[in-house]
Amino acid sequence: MTDGVQGGLAGRVVVVTGGTRGIGRATSELLARAGAAVVLTGRDELETERAAAELSAAGAVPVTGAAFDVADFDAVSAAFKAIAARHGRIDGLVANAGVSENAVIGMITPRSVERLLATNVAGTIFTVQAAARIMMRRGAGSIVVLASVVGEHGSAGQTAYAASKAAAATVARSASKELGPRGIRVNAVAPGLIDTEMTARIPEAVVEARLADTALRRLGDPVDVARVIRFLISDEAAFVTGQVLGVDGGLVL
């Protein structure tokens, strides 16, 4: 992946959860290329450290890793405190960590619902809370939550996943109202079909049908979403908060 933008986020510390692959990894790379000190996180320690090392080797600004499960409240709290202690601040959060499980409504299992809600909803709330507590010390910050187009408009075979992503978008909207007076912006992006491991698990016929309804007639690339996230994290979006921005190639018009 290449992108010509350099600078703009120099001196900022940004945490990207779920940063080892897909949209999270693309976002980590773009933010680092823009000058931010990026801390990418993942559940697997070896995978997280490897991703951080690879991105550091590819760019001028070092990328560090932190391994924890966003669904574990105590682990999230401890990790964000450690990041703030190491870097002295946290300026941005990209709450990207998420899981996807597809099933028609008659086949949804309790375990699937629990997993989706634990990571996509509770994990989002925990990380937003932890980041906001640190950002409030300085009275500034920007948070971007990963929602989904299906959370806004629904999708057959993805009822539980869509519900979890609708909740994530609501976290962003509600938190923006609370944190705006404290100088912290909170927005969400709602990707459409993006070429990631999650999309690879969707049946081919379903993907083709959705692409036929997408104005640009293609899958999105993770960098397409990452560029929007970079904008929202930066001061270019200084008067943007409480928004859910669709990055779906015209799937929903």
Secondary structure as UniProt FT lines:
FT   TURN            10..11
FT   STRAND          13..16
FT   TURN            17..20
FT   HELIX           22..33
FT   TURN            34..35
FT   STRAND          37..42
FT   HELIX           45..58
FT   STRAND          63..67
FT   TURN            70..71
FT   HELIX           73..87
FT   STRAND          92..95
FT   HELIX           105..107
FT   HELIX           110..116
FT   HELIX           117..122
FT   HELIX           123..135
FT   TURN            136..139
FT   STRAND          141..146
FT   HELIX           149..153
FT   TURN            156..157
FT   HELIX           159..179
FT   HELIX           180..182
FT   STRAND          184..191
FT   HELIX           197..200
FT   HELIX           204..212
FT   TURN            215..216
FT   HELIX           222..233
FT   HELIX           235..237
FT   TURN            238..239
FT   STRAND          244..247
FT   TURN            249..250
//
